[in-house]
Amino acid sequence: MKSMNIWIGYDSREHSAFKVCEYSIRKHRPDAIVKPIEQQNVRLLGLYDRPVDTNAATEFSLTRFLTPALSNFKGWSIYCDCDFLFTKDVKELFDLADPKYAVMVVKHDYTPKSNTKMDGRSQFQYPRKNWSSLILFNNEHPSHKFLNVNSMTPAELHQFKWIEDKDIGKLPEQWNWLVGYYDDLGEHEYPFALHYTDGGPWFEETKDCEYSSLWNEYYEEFLDDLR
């Protein structure tokens, strides 16, 4: 694998979460290429022309699916939401890439604990929920010829309806560990990638969530690097 390209969904309401997610990736893999997916930028690039959805939970709710296009449909890329914290080298995730798949995801099967999430935004339940919060994209797979982010419905996108089920690979839960929902770490001290799906320490109402102290450690390290 020539390069490790990682795209993080950016939401202006979660700037600190984005910066810590980015820092956590580079802490364990300094040569990783990490870039934000910002809605205003992909609009300027002409890649995204959907009307602004005021009901969307985040600014990157649908722009995440532009990852293959942003990667010029070459190689492999990781997409993740900004509310992730990586405790492992992302190379170990790229090493799981299997070219027979169009995407590889953690195939969660769970029900959210609340109808709201993060800073009071609505929590919607739908099939394959959170599968799209971390995606290992095979950008060159022919299935992506049928991916049209501007015309497909949100449900079609988040449920990977442009891809046949056999072309959706499975990743270990450790790479998209839903904080507050999973607890069997096995032999590992920490999950490889923590996902604060119901809100993390950067929000007042979830500042004491599980693994908040670990996120705060990374946050302090990030601030120290800026000094």
C-alpha positions, 0 to 999 in steps of 0.5 A: 500500500503506497500511501495511507489516506484518511478522510475525517468528516468535519463539523464546525460544532465539533472542531475539538473532536476533529483535531483530537481525532486527527492527532490520534491518527498521526500520533501512531502513524506520523506519515498518514495523510489526514484530511477533513471533508468539509461541506463548504469545500466539496460544494466549491469543488462541484462535487456536492450540490444537494440542498442543505439538510437542516435535519442532518445530524452532522455537516458530513452526514452524506459528504462522507460518501465522496471519499472515493471521488476525493481520492480520485478513485485510486487505492484505498482510503479510510473515512471516519467520523470526527468523534473517533479516537484511535489508539492503534496504528491505522496501518493495521487497519489498512492491512485488513484491506481485501480487494474483493470488497468495495468497502469494509465496515464494522457491521454493528447490530445495536439499538441506540439508547436515546432518541437524541445524541451529541448536543441534542440532535435527533437520533434516527434508527435505521438498518445498518446504523453506524456502519458508515461511521468508519469505512475502509474504501476500495476506491477502484472497485467497479461498484462505485460507478453506481455511487451518486451522492447527489441523487441517492437518498440518505437511506440508500447511501448509509445502507450501501445500496449501490453495493451488492451485499457480497461486496461489503466486507466485515471489520473487527468491532475493535476498529469502530468501538461504540462507546457505551455499547460494547464492553468485551475487550478480550485481551486488549487494554483499549479498543483500536478506535473508540467511537463516541457515537452518543457524544464525547467529552467535548460536550458538557452533557457527555463530558463524563462518558466512558473513556472520557479520561482517555480522550482528555489525555489525547486532548492535553497531548494535542494542546502540548504539541501546539505550545 
